[in-house]
């Protein structure tokens, strides 16, 4: 039996792919973990009720840990507690890349906690990650888009081969990061090989947040 | 004569207040500096043409330095060049707070470059910063808002006492950071004591970027 692991969970493609990668590598995943900000006045791209359905489909407990100020201490305590209270030896994340060149936040916070960090997607080319997503059999839906980079017609779309090719084409044109690393889009996984059942969503509500600006006319 | 300084410039209230604070502290500000991302597929809250007008009003050169991948090396080189090519001894920023607990990026990149960093607003309470903005005589306009946190009626509004009080009230209610630290809004300075002339903008264009999401109905 491999190392006892938890996956940092947002409901999207990256964490679910990381879960499958960790599973393939022999890790024994025993929980999904979501760090929930104490104050979040902004836009919640990742609905907790959906994550609860995913955890149920995976037959895994969903641990929600509240993160507050000061952040670093809060993250360190949360990761330490995962080790001491839940026996987690490895924390798996779907993190892909540096943010503004800053080091990986979870890896940094986990240092010295006794909990290891596995980032199976780290700095892989975007095309490789998206191919892995397709060949792993994840059913991923586009659930949040930043317009006008991506139009509203993307909402609800399955990330199949054609959609992935379009994203890679848009990345070539400098429009988006093909994995949405700059917040261009967010996704939700509705089915995957490790899901015991497919998630069926009966109805949707639509959220919208607009940035509006004025600037000197040219 | 104080240390020869450059101010990291975005056109908004924080950098302009930092300029005035540095000036009061005896620094000799000789340039405005804007780090321009090589690729920016997103939304530009800070129009470069407006910054050019501000630099002209301040009678200062506006240095635009392109930042690329890898970011950290790119920032370190940019800051080093400010020292060696422009004689800058101190880089002044309007940075206010940690981002997710991460250390100050500019300070980190400036380490070892020989260029010092002055952050006169660092970790001051938001109300103190906004009071300084008012008493310093800055004419600050709201130019970008994140709806629905702030409505479109804020666009173009002057940040006077009444507006500041409203922002602080919204912060108390957990709606926004009163200084817009989470991207809730952006501002432009159209006049300030160090401006040789007021900036008059003849016409505006309006930009809009929407985040749209679907989520399971409750």
Boltz contact constraints between the chains, C-beta under 6 A:
constraints:
  - contact:
      token1: [A, 39]
      token2: [B, 174]
      max_distance: 6.0
  - contact:
      token1: [A, 41]
      token2: [B, 175]
      max_distance: 6.0
  - contact:
      token1: [A, 41]
      token2: [B, 176]
      max_distance: 6.0
  - contact:
      token1: [A, 43]
      token2: [B, 211]
      max_distance: 6.0
  - contact:
      token1: [A, 45]
      token2: [B, 213]
      max_distance: 6.0
  - contact:
      token1: [A, 47]
      token2: [B, 215]
      max_distance: 6.0
  - contact:
      token1: [A, 49]
      token2: [B, 216]
      max_distance: 6.0
  - contact:
      token1: [A, 50]
      token2: [B, 216]
      max_distance: 6.0
  - contact:
      token1: [A, 71]
      token2: [B, 100]
      max_distance: 6.0
  - contact:
      token1: [A, 71]
      token2: [B, 101]
      max_distance: 6.0
  - contact:
      token1: [A, 72]
      token2: [B, 101]
      max_distance: 6.0
  - contact:
      token1: [A, 100]
      token2: [B, 71]
      max_distance: 6.0
  - contact:
      token1: [A, 101]
      token2: [B, 71]
      max_distance: 6.0
  - contact:
      token1: [A, 101]
      token2: [B, 72]
      max_distance: 6.0
  - contact:
      token1: [A, 102]
      token2: [B, 102]
      max_distance: 6.0
  - contact:
      token1: [A, 143]
      token2: [B, 213]
      max_distance: 6.0
  - contact:
      token1: [A, 143]
      token2: [B, 214]
      max_distance: 6.0
  - contact:
      token1: [A, 144]
      token2: [B, 213]
      max_distance: 6.0
  - contact:
      token1: [A, 145]
      token2: [B, 212]
      max_distance: 6.0
  - contact:
      token1: [A, 146]
      token2: [B, 211]
      max_distance: 6.0
  - contact:
      token1: [A, 147]
      token2: [B, 210]
      max_distance: 6.0
  - contact:
      token1: [A, 152]
      token2: [B, 212]
      max_distance: 6.0
  - contact:
      token1: [A, 155]
      token2: [B, 214]
      max_distance: 6.0
  - contact:
      token1: [A, 174]
      token2: [B, 39]
      max_distance: 6.0
  - contact:
      token1: [A, 175]
      token2: [B, 41]
      max_distance: 6.0
  - contact:
      token1: [A, 176]
      token2: [B, 41]
      max_distance: 6.0
  - contact:
      token1: [A, 201]
      token2: [B, 216]
      max_distance: 6.0
  - contact:
      token1: [A, 203]
      token2: [B, 217]
      max_distance: 6.0
  - contact:
      token1: [A, 204]
      token2: [B, 214]
      max_distance: 6.0
  - contact:
      token1: [A, 204]
      token2: [B, 217]
      max_distance: 6.0
  - contact:
      token1: [A, 205]
      token2: [B, 215]
      max_distance: 6.0
  - contact:
      token1: [A, 205]
      token2: [B, 217]
      max_distance: 6.0
  - contact:
      token1: [A, 206]
      token2: [B, 214]
      max_distance: 6.0
  - contact:
      token1: [A, 207]
      token2: [B, 213]
      max_distance: 6.0
  - contact:
      token1: [A, 208]
      token2: [B, 210]
      max_distance: 6.0
  - contact:
      token1: [A, 208]
      token2: [B, 212]
      max_distance: 6.0
  - contact:
      token1: [A, 209]
      token2: [B, 211]
      max_distance: 6.0
  - contact:
      token1: [A, 210]
      token2: [B, 147]
      max_distance: 6.0
  - contact:
      token1: [A, 210]
      token2: [B, 208]
      max_distance: 6.0
  - contact:
      token1: [A, 210]
      token2: [B, 210]
      max_distance: 6.0
  - contact:
      token1: [A, 211]
      token2: [B, 43]
      max_distance: 6.0
  - contact:
      token1: [A, 211]
      token2: [B, 146]
      max_distance: 6.0
  - contact:
      token1: [A, 211]
      token2: [B, 209]
      max_distance: 6.0
  - contact:
      token1: [A, 212]
      token2: [B, 145]
      max_distance: 6.0
  - contact:
      token1: [A, 212]
      token2: [B, 152]
      max_distance: 6.0
  - contact:
      token1: [A, 212]
      token2: [B, 208]
      max_distance: 6.0
  - contact:
      token1: [A, 213]
      token2: [B, 45]
      max_distance: 6.0
  - contact:
      token1: [A, 213]
      token2: [B, 143]
      max_distance: 6.0
  - contact:
      token1: [A, 213]
      token2: [B, 144]
      max_distance: 6.0
  - contact:
      token1: [A, 213]
      token2: [B, 207]
      max_distance: 6.0
  - contact:
      token1: [A, 214]
      token2: [B, 143]
      max_distance: 6.0
  - contact:
      token1: [A, 214]
      token2: [B, 155]
      max_distance: 6.0
  - contact:
      token1: [A, 214]
      token2: [B, 204]
      max_distance: 6.0
  - contact:
      token1: [A, 214]
      token2: [B, 206]
      max_distance: 6.0
  - contact:
      token1: [A, 215]
      token2: [B, 47]
      max_distance: 6.0
  - contact:
      token1: [A, 215]
      token2: [B, 205]
      max_distance: 6.0
  - contact:
      token1: [A, 216]
      token2: [B, 49]
      max_distance: 6.0
  - contact:
      token1: [A, 216]
      token2: [B, 50]
      max_distance: 6.0
  - contact:
      token1: [A, 216]
      token2: [B, 201]
      max_distance: 6.0
  - contact:
      token1: [A, 217]
      token2: [B, 203]
      max_distance: 6.0
  - contact:
      token1: [A, 217]
      token2: [B, 204]
      max_distance: 6.0
  - contact:
      token1: [A, 217]
      token2: [B, 205]
      max_distance: 6.0
